[in-house]
C-alpha cells in the first residue's frame, strides 16, 4: 500500500487511499467544498501531500486531525490504510467525547425538528397555564 519510492501525491487521492472517503469523487468534492485543510490552509484537490503534513478533515462523523506518515496511491485494506497516518491526541479526545455524549443522549436539539406536534403544543399550553 505505502510506496517507499513515492514522496508526494494528490490530496484527494491520498484521502481516498487512507479511507477517509468511500470514493475519490467524494474526496475531491470534500476538498473543493472546503472541509479539508492542509497545514491549516484550504486547498484544491490537486495539491500535493507529503510525509509530515497535517490534514484536518471534517465529515458527517466528526472532525479528524491527521499527520501524514506515508504516501499511498492505491486503496488497500483498512489496516493498511491506517499505516498512512497518525491521528493527533486532541482529535482522538474530541471524537471520544462526542461519542460518549451521543451514548448519553445529549444530542443538541436532538428532538426538535420543525414545528411542534399537536402533543407538543398541548404540553406547552399545560406548562404555560401552571
Buried (B, 14 or more C-beta within 10 A) or exposed (E): BBEEEEEBBBBBBBBBBBBBBEEBEBBBBBBBEEBBBBEEEBBEBEBBBEBEBBBBBBEEEEEBBBBBBBBBBEBBEEEBBBBBBEEBEEBEEBBEEBEEEEEEEEEEEEEEEEEEEEEEEEEEEEEEEE
